[in-house]
């Protein structure tokens, strides 16, 4: 059950041993200032007022100093949650910040639930639901493009678009309901005009839906497995692509015994690359464990880079192993083209084929272009909007699209206006669920349970 009457506390920064010089404990609620006065001693004549930083000491009930810290006071409504908010900026580390949090709880606060600070910001009108979700995306951004996309959502660009759509639907609903009650006093209804309005609404919905695929890629990224027989240049390809020496490279087959990963960004999309152990029959139990893990990586990968040696070409072993793969996920890489003047032609497969030299960094640009095209399967459409929608928003917009299409059908079938308004109300409700104007407590719980506790 949602409760805004108490004061919540949480550690608002990542805390790890010997990591980070500053840690923040955050309070929000009516007793925040009272708790701060109880545990924080500000020497001298420092003024306790909103948006002022105080210097002092955090002390327990016996007067023992827990930490030397700064206190930031933000009084309602000029705060993140529109409640009184206090932040203790402590020294980083695990023990001290935990002691400060425990002091807050001992003096009347309770531990915040995941995302509860942002939930309060939504319920108090500080943010709408799209902006709250954008905060989570911004925190978890894996690339500059994904951060920019989240920031656009936080600035309310998606919210403004959704609200504009909803207001257009509400205006149309008001006009239709007026027809139901006062049709005899109004000019005849222009059916073509109504149809045109619905068509324009559907166009706008379609434009938003077109951003869903790219939004998913920006948030989740792509997992790519580099797979093939031993000694075909998989590790060399990983190093060349990531411009690191992440993987050990030797002329000995079976050097890679475990999955090695690297991270990079391709056309704004986060990519996790997995260099797998060469797949072959072996009696070496350690190598076999690596091969088993390679097969697991293949199952989890969005794209499989199947690497073939340009010197040996397509072998029977390649053919056998290729049959185990899901062809739609495969991009064939013919590597080591710097070692031969005659490139092997692979006619046995219909997947894209890229010719590379890890030594000379040849073919990497083409690999990246084909990779993005393959993973999106042509679904990532270019639009003139600077933001994208997430899966929850996509589901709601699909409901809007269906409702408006149903409305078109009822008009075509010349059903009474009452039937038109049913579908229009469904569209309005679905649009309201995106921004939080029409939302249930269970949906809020599901959304904010994915947040970290201090946000």
ZAMARGU-4260 file (C-alpha; in steps of 0.2 Angstrom, whole numbers, plus 5000, padded with zeros to 4 digits):
<rodrens>
0) 5000/5000/5000 | 5007/5017/4995 | 5011/5028/5010 | 5018/5046/5009 | 5015/5050/5027
5) 5032/5043/5034 | 5050/5048/5032 | 5061/5037/5021 | 5080/5035/5021 | 5092/5026/5009
10) 5110/5027/5003 | 5109/5036/4987 | 5126/5032/4980 | 5135/5016/4975 | 5145/5009/4990
15) 5160/4997/4989 | 5176/4995/4999 | 5189/5008/4994 | 5178/5014/4980 | 5172/5032/4979
20) 5177/5047/4990 | 5159/5052/4994 | 5143/5043/4999 | 5126/5051/5001 | 5112/5046/5013
25) 5096/5054/5008 | 5080/5057/5018 | 5063/5062/5012 | 5047/5066/5022 | 5040/5077/5036
30) 5053/5072/5049 | 5068/5074/5038 | 5074/5091/5046 | 5070/5085/5063 | 5081/5069/5061
35) 5095/5080/5053 | 5094/5092/5069 | 5095/5077/5080 | 5111/5068/5072 | 5120/5083/5064
40) 5130/5096/5073 | 5135/5111/5063 | 5148/5121/5073 | 5147/5140/5073 | 5132/5151/5068
45) 5128/5142/5051 | 5110/5145/5045 | 5099/5130/5043 | 5089/5136/5027 | 5084/5128/5011
50) 5097/5125/4998 | 5111/5129/5009 | 5126/5117/5012 | 5131/5115/5031 | 5148/5108/5037
55) 5148/5098/5053 | 5148/5081/5062 | 5136/5067/5062 | 5135/5061/5080 | 5125/5047/5089
60) 5114/5048/5105 | 5130/5048/5116 | 5138/5062/5107 | 5151/5050/5098 | 5156/5057/5081
65) 5152/5045/5067 | 5158/5056/5052 | 5164/5073/5047 | 5151/5077/5033 | 5141/5090/5024
70) 5123/5092/5025 | 5112/5098/5011 | 5094/5104/5015 | 5080/5106/5002 | 5064/5111/5009
75) 5047/5107/5001 | 5042/5110/4987 | 5059/5114/4980 | 5066/5096/4981 | 5066/5080/4970
80) 5051/5073/4979 | 5042/5089/4983 | 5044/5084/5001 | 5057/5090/5014 | 5073/5082/5008
85) 5090/5081/5018 | 5106/5073/5011 | 5121/5069/5021 | 5137/5069/5011 | 5149/5057/5020
90) 5166/5050/5017 | 5164/5035/5005 | 5166/5017/5011 | 5154/5004/5018 | 5155/5005/5037
95) 5153/5024/5039 | 5139/5027/5027 | 5130/5012/5034 | 5131/5019/5052 | 5124/5035/5046
100) 5109/5026/5038 | 5106/5016/5054 | 5106/5033/5064 | 5093/5040/5053 | 5082/5024/5055
105) 5085/5024/5074 | 5078/5042/5074 | 5062/5039/5065 | 5065/5036/5047 | 5062/5019/5038
110) 5072/5011/5024 | 5065/5016/5007 | 5059/5004/4995 | 5066/5002/4978 | 5063/5018/4968
115) 5052/5026/4982 | 5060/5043/4981 | 5056/5044/4962 | 5039/5036/4966 | 5035/5050/4978
120) 5041/5063/4965 | 5028/5056/4953 | 5014/5055/4965 | 5018/5073/4971 | 5017/5079/4953
125) 5036/5083/4952 | 5038/5070/4937 | 5027/5060/4926 | 5029/5042/4923 | 5039/5044/4907
130) 5051/5055/4916 | 5053/5043/4930 | 5057/5029/4918 | 5069/5040/4909 | 5079/5042/4926
135) 5081/5023/4927 | 5087/5023/4909 | 5099/5037/4912 | 5107/5028/4927 | 5108/5012/4917
140) 5114/5020/4901 | 5128/5010/4892 | 5132/5023/4878 | 5132/5041/4875 | 5117/5039/4863
145) 5107/5029/4876 | 5111/5043/4889 | 5105/5057/4877 | 5089/5047/4873 | 5086/5045/4892
150) 5089/5064/4895 | 5077/5068/4881 | 5064/5058/4891 | 5068/5066/4907 | 5066/5083/4900
155) 5048/5079/4896 | 5049/5077/4877 | 5040/5061/4876 | 5028/5066/4889 | 5024/5082/4879
160) 5021/5072/4863 | 5009/5059/4873 | 5000/5073/4881 | 4997/5082/4865 | 4990/5066/4858
165) 4979/5063/4873 | 4972/5081/4872 | 4968/5079/4854 | 4958/5063/4858 | 4949/5072/4872
170) 4944/5087/4861 | 4937/5074/4848 | 4928/5065/4862 | 4920/5081/4869 | 4914/5085/4851
175) 4906/5068/4849 | 4898/5068/4866 | 4891/5085/4862 | 4883/5077/4847 | 4875/5064/4857
180) 4866/5076/4868 | 4863/5091/4857 | 4864/5085/4839 | 4849/5094/4834 | 4856/5111/4839
185) 4873/5108/4829 | 4878/5109/4811 | 4878/5092/4802 | 4893/5081/4807 | 4907/5081/4795
190) 4912/5062/4794 | 4926/5065/4782 | 4934/5077/4795 | 4932/5065/4809 | 4940/5051/4798
195) 4955/5063/4794 | 4957/5067/4812 | 4958/5048/4817 | 4970/5045/4802 | 4982/5059/4809
200) 4981/5052/4826 | 4986/5035/4820 | 5000/5043/4810 | 5007/5050/4826 | 5005/5034/4835
205) 5014/5025/4821 | 5028/5037/4822 | 5031/5034/4841 | 5029/5015/4838 | 5043/5016/4825
210) 5055/5021/4839 | 5053/5005/4850 | 5066/4994/4842 | 5080/5007/4843 | 5074/5011/4861
215) 5076/4992/4866 | 5093/4992/4857 | 5099/5007/4867 | 5094/5000/4883 | 5098/4982/4882
220) 5112/4982/4869 | 5118/4968/4859 | 5127/4952/4864 | 5138/4945/4850 | 5147/4928/4851
225) 5163/4925/4841 | 5162/4907/4837 | 5172/4895/4826 | 5185/4881/4825 | 5201/4883/4835
230) 5215/4895/4828 | 5204/4903/4815 | 5208/4921/4823 | 5193/4923/4835 | 5204/4931/4848
235) 5213/4942/4836 | 5197/4948/4829 | 5191/4952/4847 | 5207/4962/4850 | 5207/4971/4833
240) 5188/4976/4835 | 5189/4982/4853 | 5207/4989/4850 | 5213/4981/4866 | 5224/4965/4870
245) 5209/4958/4879 | 5212/4940/4873 | 5228/4930/4873 | 5233/4926/4855 | 5245/4912/4850
250) 5247/4900/4836 | 5242/4885/4847 | 5225/4879/4844 | 5214/4879/4860 | 5223/4894/4869
255) 5206/4901/4874 | 5199/4890/4887 | 5185/4901/4894 | 5173/4915/4887 | 5182/4932/4886
260) 5172/4947/4884 | 5174/4965/4879 | 5163/4980/4878 | 5161/4994/4864 | 5148/5005/4856
265) 5143/5003/4838 | 5133/5017/4830 | 5127/5022/4847 | 5122/5004/4852 | 5131/4995/4867
270) 5139/4979/4861 | 5145/4965/4872 | 5158/4954/4862 | 5161/4936/4868 | 5176/4927/4862
275) 5173/4909/4864 | 5184/4894/4865 | 5187/4885/4848 | 5174/4871/4846 | 5181/4854/4842
280) 5182/4836/4848 | 5194/4835/4863 | 5199/4823/4877 | 5206/4838/4887 | 5193/4840/4902
285) 5198/4859/4904 | 5196/4863/4886 | 5179/4853/4885 | 5173/4865/4899 | 5177/4880/4889
290) 5169/4872/4874 | 5153/4869/4884 | 5153/4887/4890 | 5155/4892/4871 | 5139/4883/4867
295) 5130/4892/4881 | 5136/4909/4875 | 5130/4904/4858 | 5112/4901/4865 | 5112/4918/4873
300) 5119/4928/4859 | 5109/4940/4848 | 5122/4938/4834 | 5134/4925/4831 | 5150/4929/4821
305) 5155/4912/4813 | 5174/4914/4809 | 5182/4904/4795 | 5200/4903/4791 | 5204/4911/4774
310) 5218/4899/4772 | 5209/4883/4774 | 5192/4889/4768 | 5176/4880/4772 | 5179/4863/4780
315) 5168/4848/4784 | 5170/4853/4802 | 5164/4871/4798 | 5149/4863/4789 | 5145/4851/4804
320) 5146/4865/4817 | 5137/4878/4806 | 5122/4866/4806 | 5120/4868/4824 | 5118/4887/4823
325) 5102/4897/4821 | 5106/4904/4803 | 5096/4920/4806 | 5108/4925/4819 | 5124/4921/4810
330) 5136/4933/4801 | 5150/4923/4793 | 5168/4930/4795 | 5182/4925/4783 | 5197/4930/4793
335) 5216/4931/4789 | 5213/4937/4771 | 5230/4945/4773 | 5238/4928/4771 | 5231/4923/4755
340) 5228/4931/4738 | 5214/4919/4733 | 5199/4922/4744 | 5188/4906/4747 | 5170/4907/4741
345) 5157/4901/4753 | 5142/4896/4744 | 5135/4884/4757 | 5127/4897/4767 | 5115/4911/4764
350) 5120/4922/4779 | 5130/4939/4776 | 5149/4936/4773 | 5162/4948/4778 | 5181/4947/4773
355) 5192/4953/4787 | 5210/4954/4792 | 5212/4956/4811 | 5231/4959/4809 | 5227/4974/4797
360) 5210/4979/4804 | 5202/4976/4787 | 5183/4974/4786 | 5179/4980/4804 | 5169/4995/4797
365) 5159/4983/4786 | 5156/4971/4800 | 5149/4984/4811 | 5137/4990/4798 | 5131/4973/4794
370) 5130/4969/4813 | 5118/4983/4816 | 5107/4979/4801 | 5106/4961/4805 | 5101/4963/4823
375) 5088/4976/4819 | 5082/4966/4804 | 5077/4983/4796 | 5065/4987/4810 | 5075/5002/4817
380) 5067/5016/4808 | 5074/5033/4807 | 5061/5046/4813 | 5062/5065/4817 | 5060/5062/4835
385) 5074/5063/4848 | 5067/5050/4860 | 5061/5032/4860 | 5048/5022/4869 | 5051/5007/4881
390) 5041/4990/4881 | 5028/4996/4893 | 5025/5012/4883 | 5024/5002/4867 | 5011/4990/4874
395) 5000/5005/4878 | 5002/5013/4861 | 4998/4997/4853 | 4981/4998/4863 | 4979/5016/4857
400) 4982/5010/4839 | 4970/4996/4840 | 4956/5007/4848 | 4958/5020/4834 | 4957/5007/4821
405) 4942/5000/4829 | 4934/5017/4829 | 4938/5019/4810 | 4928/5002/4808 | 4913/5008/4818
410) 4912/5024/4808 | 4913/5014/4791 | 4900/5003/4797 | 4889/5018/4801 | 4886/5013/4819
415) 4879/5026/4832 | 4891/5039/4839 | 4890/5030/4856 | 4900/5016/4849 | 4914/5028/4842
420) 4916/5035/4860 | 4919/5018/4868 | 4935/5015/4857 | 4940/5033/4859 | 4939/5032/4878
425) 4950/5016/4877 | 4963/5026/4867 | 4963/5040/4880 | 4964/5029/4895 | 4979/5020/4887
430) 4988/5036/4883 | 4985/5042/4901 | 4993/5026/4907 | 5009/5030/4898 | 5011/5047/4908
435) 5003/5041/4924 | 4987/5051/4923 | 4978/5034/4923 | 4988/5021/4932 | 4985/5007/4945
440) 4995/5004/4960 | 5000/4987/4954 | 5008/4995/4939 | 5017/5008/4949 | 5024/4994/4960
445) 5030/4984/4945 | 5039/4999/4937 | 5047/5005/4953 | 5053/4988/4959 | 5066/4989/4946
450) 5074/5005/4952 | 5089/5005/4964 | 5084/5008/4983 | 5092/5025/4984 | 5083/5033/4969
</rodrens>
